[in-house]
Amino acid sequence: MRKRGILVYFANAKAVVRETFDKCHFYEFVPKENFYPTMRDATCIARQRQLELGFKDTGYVPEHDRLSEVLSSHPM
């Protein structure tokens, strides 16, 4: 993904997942700064970074968005 310029953000990762990432040195590839406590936090920072990089349409959401589908079936 890095080669394609895609930034990945993680949200709401459980402690056991973070510990596993730490043990397997995952943070050497994806910095801890890409982990956020909530989806809202991750989304806000992603949009902010898009604006900083000059993306014009940060509100675009595809008509059939798998993430929206998952979130609607698992209310927070």
Secondary structure, DSSP 8 states (H G I E B T S, - for coil): -GGGT----EES--HHHHHHHHHTTGGGTS-GGGEESSHHHHHHHHHHHHHHTT-S-TT---SS-HHHHHHHHS--
